Amino acid sequence: MESTPSSVMGWQDISSAHRERLFKTLSEQQTGDSDWDQVFALMRQGQRAAEQADLGDLADQFAAGQHLVIDELKKGGRFYEWELQFMQLGMATGALSLVYDRIAAHYRLLGAFLDEMRRNLLAPVVIMLALIVGMPATSFALGEISLYAALGNFLLALLPGIVLVCVVPLSLMAYRSGWVPDGLKGLVFRLPGIGRLLARYQTFHFLSHLNLCIAAGFTLPQALKHAARRMPGTPMKARFLGVHHAVEGGDKLSTALQNSKILDGVAVPGLASTATALDAQIALTKAVYEDCVAQAEFWSGALPWLLLALAPYVVLINAVSL
């Protein structure tokens, strides 16, 4: 869930297309002498070596280097808090370019989802306009109401649509800009259908974090802790931390995931007998991602038809005037 970015970020900067271009550019710059992946990989190696040698102060100094970079990025005002958390994980694992790619993919998917919703909105809008215009026009043509009454019914029927056209985009902008309190943001995860999609998408990012941490050489408890801590502050974060605490307490990862219910409804893929734990982790992440895509395709087509819920209101105001 996105938290408040700096006030220097403008309206154009929070568009999905702009954010995708930004992170694609950052990923493309991760080459040659400017490859920060190598820098932070070395920092992580130094931190890990210091921890193993029980040199706490030195380990803290290595870790502080990442925080200094994040603090400077915050001052620039170009990044959301959740983006910075993802980037910090990329620094800690030496896989910053992979994180840039994943954030760019997020905005690409979000843009595609919103574009598909707009395309699917055409038919419901045409149907509602036919009702809004057709019912008072028909009543006037039959002499059942006056012209003023017909115009009044038309304006009253049009009012909810005008409110939606203004409120929905502004609400989305406020949500993404961080103007909506976290408590209200959490309520989105309780919405039927959409809440489940958002929770599944958060799980995909958590598992992706976990893959990066394991590939970087973290122990499983450490990987789970860092993967969960770098997630946005949604209601799902407590469940991810719960998985970490369960494994740290001695549970198997499979048991902890099952008890957390974050994978309920996911078709877990079958694996060959020679598959490694990392193979299983990657296959599970892919299955969660595919479930996210399937849910997004469904809701991008279904949500626009909720506009027809206004039809009884249109019928009622026209019936009352007869």
C-alpha positions in Angstrom: 0.0 0.0 0.0 1.5 3.3 -1.0 2.4 5.8 1.7 2.8 9.5 1.4 5.5 10.6 -1.1 7.2 14.0 -0.8 5.1 17.0 -1.7 7.3 17.8 -4.7 5.7 14.8 -6.6 3.2 16.2 -9.0 0.0 14.8 -10.5 1.8 13.6 -13.6 4.4 11.8 -11.5 1.8 9.4 -10.0 0.4 8.1 -13.2 1.0 4.4 -13.9 2.7 5.1 -17.2 5.1 7.6 -15.7 6.1 5.4 -12.8 6.7 2.5 -15.2 9.0 4.6 -17.3 10.8 5.8 -14.2 11.6 2.3 -12.9 12.4 0.9 -16.4 15.0 3.7 -16.8 16.5 3.0 -13.4 16.8 -0.7 -14.2 18.5 0.1 -17.6 21.0 2.3 -15.7 22.0 -0.6 -13.5 25.0 -1.5 -15.8 28.7 -0.9 -16.0 30.4 1.3 -13.4 27.1 2.5 -12.1 25.9 -1.0 -11.2 24.7 -0.4 -7.6 23.8 -4.1 -7.4 27.5 -4.9 -7.0 28.0 -2.2 -4.5 25.2 -3.3 -2.2 26.0 -7.0 -2.7 29.5 -6.2 -1.3 28.0 -4.3 1.5 25.7 -7.2 2.3 28.6 -9.6 2.3 30.5 -7.3 4.7 27.5 -7.0 7.0 27.0 -10.8 7.0 30.7 -11.4 7.7 30.7 -8.9 10.6 27.6 -10.6 12.0 29.2 -14.0 11.9 32.3 -12.6 13.6 30.1 -11.1 16.2 31.2 -7.6 15.3 27.9 -5.8 16.0 29.1 -2.3 15.5 30.7 -3.0 12.2 27.6 -4.9 10.9 25.5 -1.9 11.9 27.8 0.4 9.9 27.3 -1.7 6.7 23.6 -1.7 7.2 23.6 2.0 7.9 25.0 2.6 4.4 21.7 1.3 2.9 19.7 3.5 5.2 21.7 6.6 4.2 20.9 6.0 0.5 17.2 5.5 1.3 17.2 8.7 3.3 18.7 10.6 0.4 16.1 9.1 -2.0 13.3 10.2 0.4 14.5 13.8 0.3 14.3 13.7 -3.5 10.5 13.2 -3.3 10.3 10.9 -6.3 9.4 7.7 -4.6 6.6 6.3 -2.5 7.4 4.7 0.9 6.5 1.2 -0.3 8.8 1.7 -3.4 11.7 2.7 -1.1 11.0 -0.4 1.1 11.2 -2.6 -2.0 14.4 -0.8 -3.1 15.9 -1.3 0.3 15.4 -5.0 0.1 17.0 -4.9 -3.4 20.0 -3.2 -1.8 20.2 -5.7 1.0 20.1 -8.6 -1.4 22.3 -7.1 -4.1 19.4 -7.4 -6.6 18.3 -3.8 -7.0 17.8 -4.0 -10.7 15.4 -7.0 -10.2 13.4 -4.9 -7.8 13.3 -2.0 -10.3 12.0 -4.4 -12.9 9.3 -5.7 -10.5 8.1 -2.3 -9.6 8.0 -1.3 -13.3 6.0 -4.5 -14.0 3.6 -3.5 -11.2 2.8 -0.2 -12.8 2.5 -1.9 -16.2 0.0 -4.3 -14.9 -1.9 -1.6 -13.0 -2.1 0.5 -16.2 -3.3 -2.5 -18.2 -6.0 -3.2 -15.5 -7.3 0.3 -15.5 -7.3 0.5 -19.4 -9.3 -2.8 -19.6 -11.8 -1.4 -17.1 -12.2 1.7 -19.1 -12.8 -0.3 -22.3 -15.4 -2.5 -20.5 -17.1 0.5 -19.1 -18.5 1.5 -22.5 -21.5 -0.9 -22.7 -22.8 -0.2 -19.1 -22.5 3.6 -19.8 -24.5 3.3 -23.0 -27.2 1.2 -21.3 -27.4 3.7 -18.4 -27.6 6.7 -20.7 -30.3 5.0 -22.7 -32.3 4.7 -19.5 -31.5 8.2 -18.2 -32.5 9.8 -21.5 -35.1 7.4 -22.7 -37.4 7.1 -19.7 -38.2 10.8 -19.3 -38.3 11.4 -23.0 -40.8 8.6 -23.5 -43.0 9.9 -20.7 -42.9 13.4 -22.1 -43.7 12.1 -25.6 -46.7 10.2 -24.3 -47.9 13.3 -22.5 -47.6 11.8 -19.0 -45.2 14.5 -17.7 -44.3 18.1 -18.6 -41.1 19.1 -20.3 -39.8 20.6 -17.1 -40.5 17.4 -15.2 -38.7 15.4 -17.9 -35.7 17.7 -17.7 -35.8 17.4 -13.9 -35.9 13.6 -14.0 -33.0 13.6 -16.5 -30.8 15.8 -14.3 -31.6 13.8 -11.1 -30.9 10.6 -12.9 -27.6 12.0 -14.3 -26.4 13.3 -10.9 -25.0 9.9 -9.5 -23.0 9.5 -12.7 -21.6 12.9 -12.4 -20.6 12.2 -8.8 -18.9 8.9 -9.8 -17.0 10.6 -12.6 -15.6 13.1 -10.2 -15.2 11.1 -7.0 -13.8 7.8 -8.2 -10.7 9.2 -10.1 -10.1 11.6 -7.2 -10.4 8.9 -4.7 -7.9 6.7 -6.6 -5.5 9.6 -6.8 -5.8 10.3 -3.1 -5.3 6.7 -2.3 -2.1 6.4 -4.4 -0.8 9.8 -3.2 -1.1 8.8 0.5 -3.8 11.2 1.5 -6.1 8.5 2.7 -5.4 7.3 6.3 -4.0 3.8 6.7 -7.2 2.7 8.6 -9.4 3.5 5.6 -6.9 1.9 3.2 -7.1 -1.2 5.3 -10.9 -1.3 4.7 -10.3 -1.9 1.0 -8.9 -5.3 1.8 -12.3 -6.2 3.3 -14.2 -5.5 0.1 -15.7 -8.6 -1.5 -13.7 -9.9 -4.4 -11.4 -6.9 -4.7 -10.0 -7.4 -1.2 -9.1 -11.0 -2.1 -7.3 -9.8 -5.3 -5.3 -7.2 -3.3 -4.4 -9.7 -0.6 -3.2 -12.2 -3.3 -1.1 -9.6 -5.0 0.5 -8.7 -1.7 1.3 -12.4 -1.2 3.0 -12.5 -4.6 5.3 -9.6 -3.6 6.0 -11.2 -0.3 7.1 -14.5 -2.0 9.1 -12.5 -4.5 10.9 -10.8 -1.6 11.5 -14.2 0.0 13.0 -15.5 -3.2 15.5 -12.6 -3.4 16.5 -13.1 0.2 17.0 -16.9 -0.1 19.1 -16.4 -3.3 21.2 -13.8 -1.4 22.1 -16.4 1.2 19.9 -15.5 4.1 18.8 -18.3 6.4 15.1 -19.1 6.0 14.0 -17.2 9.3 16.1 -14.2 8.2 14.7 -14.3 4.7 11.1 -14.4 6.0 11.8 -11.6 8.5 13.3 -9.3 5.9 10.7 -10.2 3.2 7.8 -9.4 5.6 9.4 -6.2 7.0 9.8 -4.7 3.6 6.1 -5.1 2.7 3.7 -2.1 2.7 1.7 -1.6 5.9 -1.4 -3.4 4.7 -3.5 -5.8 6.9 -1.5 -8.6 5.1 1.8 -7.6 6.7 0.8 -9.0 10.1 0.1 -12.3 8.4 3.5 -12.3 6.7 5.2 -11.6 9.9 3.2 -14.4 11.5 4.8 -16.8 9.0 8.2 -15.6 10.1 7.4 -16.0 13.8 6.0 -19.5 13.2 9.1 -20.7 11.3 11.4 -19.0 13.8 9.5 -21.0 16.5 10.2 -24.3 14.8 7.3 -24.8 12.3 8.0 -26.0 8.8 7.5 -23.3 6.1 4.8 -25.3 4.4 2.9 -25.6 7.8 3.3 -21.9 8.5 2.0 -20.9 5.1 -0.9 -23.3 5.4 -1.8 -21.9 8.9 -1.6 -18.3 7.7 -4.2 -19.0 5.0 -2.4 -16.6 2.6 -2.3 -19.4 -0.1 -5.9 -20.5 0.3 -7.4 -21.0 -3.2 -4.0 -21.2 -5.0 -3.4 -24.3 -7.1 0.0 -25.5 -5.9 1.9 -26.9 -8.8 3.3 -30.4 -8.9 7.1 -30.7 -9.0 9.5 -33.4 -10.1 11.2 -35.5 -7.5 14.5 -33.8 -8.3 13.2 -30.3 -7.7 15.0 -28.2 -5.1 13.4 -26.0 -2.4 14.2 -23.0 -4.5 12.4 -24.6 -7.5 9.4 -25.1 -5.3 9.5 -21.5 -4.1 9.7 -20.1 -7.6 6.9 -22.4 -8.8 4.7 -21.3 -5.9 5.4 -17.6 -6.6 4.4 -18.2 -10.3 1.2 -19.9 -9.3 0.3 -17.0 -7.0 1.1 -14.5 -9.8 -1.1 -16.4 -12.3 -4.0 -16.4 -9.8 -3.6 -12.6 -9.5 -3.7 -12.2 -13.2 -6.8 -14.4 -13.5 -8.6 -12.4 -10.8 -7.6 -9.1 -12.3 -8.9 -10.2 -15.7 -12.3 -11.1 -14.1 -12.7 -7.9 -12.1 -11.6 -5.6 -14.9 -14.6 -7.0 -16.8 -17.0 -7.3 -13.9 -16.6 -4.0 -12.0 -17.9 -1.7 -14.8 -21.2 -3.6 -14.8 -21.8 -2.5 -11.2 -22.8 0.8 -12.8 -26.2 -0.9 -13.6 -26.9 -0.9 -9.8 -28.1 2.7 -10.5 -30.9 1.5 -12.8 -33.5 1.1 -9.9 -32.8 4.7 -8.9 -33.4 5.9 -12.4 -36.6 3.9 -12.7 -37.8 5.1 -9.2 -37.5 8.9 -9.9 -39.3 8.6 -13.2 -42.1 6.5 -11.6 -42.5 9.0 -8.8 -43.1 11.8 -11.3 -46.0 10.1 -13.1 
